[in-house]
Amino acid sequence: MNFVYKAEAFTQEELDYEYKEVITTFYKRVKILLHYQNMALSNPTHIKRLLLFFLGFMKKKLRT
């Protein structure tokens, strides 16, 4: 992540690690997971788009 300000007390690696922790913790909350589940179930094209993205991702991963 590109931070605008970095205090001298933190290294760039520490900031990146903590940022990843914050994002991961937020998206693993039950309320957020249920919201995304309900959004996906109410919009079938969303599920199709996610499936196509996942298949493209796996295809690219298998090539490397």
C-alpha positions as CSV (number, residue, x, y, z in Angstrom):
1,M,0.0,0.0,0.0
2,N,1.3,3.5,-0.7
3,F,0.9,5.5,2.4
4,V,0.9,9.3,2.3
5,Y,2.7,9.6,5.7
6,K,5.0,7.2,7.4
7,A,6.0,7.9,11.0
8,E,9.6,7.3,11.9
9,A,8.5,4.7,14.5
10,F,7.2,2.3,11.8
11,T,8.9,0.5,9.0
12,Q,7.2,0.1,5.6
13,E,6.8,-3.6,6.2
14,E,5.1,-3.0,9.5
15,L,2.6,-0.6,7.9
16,D,1.9,-3.0,5.1
17,Y,1.4,-5.9,7.6
18,E,-1.0,-3.9,9.8
19,Y,-2.9,-2.6,6.8
20,K,-3.4,-6.2,5.6
21,E,-4.6,-7.2,9.1
22,V,-7.1,-4.3,9.2
23,I,-8.6,-5.2,5.8
24,T,-8.7,-8.9,6.6
25,T,-10.3,-8.4,9.9
26,F,-12.9,-6.1,8.4
27,Y,-13.9,-8.5,5.6
28,K,-14.1,-11.6,7.9
29,R,-16.7,-10.0,10.1
30,V,-20.0,-12.0,10.0
31,K,-22.1,-8.9,9.2
32,I,-19.9,-8.1,6.2
33,L,-19.9,-11.7,5.0
34,L,-23.7,-11.9,5.2
35,H,-24.0,-8.6,3.4
36,Y,-21.9,-9.9,0.5
37,Q,-23.8,-13.2,0.5
38,N,-27.2,-11.5,0.3
39,M,-25.9,-9.1,-2.4
40,A,-24.7,-12.0,-4.5
41,L,-27.9,-14.0,-4.0
42,S,-30.1,-11.1,-5.0
43,N,-28.1,-10.4,-8.2
44,P,-27.3,-13.5,-10.2
45,T,-25.0,-11.6,-12.6
46,H,-22.8,-10.9,-9.7
47,I,-22.3,-14.6,-9.1
48,K,-21.6,-15.1,-12.8
49,R,-19.0,-12.3,-12.8
50,L,-17.3,-13.7,-9.7
51,L,-17.2,-17.2,-11.2
52,L,-15.7,-15.9,-14.5
53,F,-13.1,-13.9,-12.5
54,F,-12.2,-17.0,-10.4
55,L,-11.8,-19.2,-13.5
56,G,-9.6,-16.6,-15.2
57,F,-7.5,-16.3,-12.0
58,M,-7.1,-20.1,-11.8
59,K,-6.2,-20.3,-15.5
60,K,-3.5,-17.6,-15.0
61,K,-2.2,-19.3,-11.9
62,L,-1.9,-22.7,-13.6
63,R,0.2,-21.1,-16.4
64,T,2.8,-19.7,-14.0
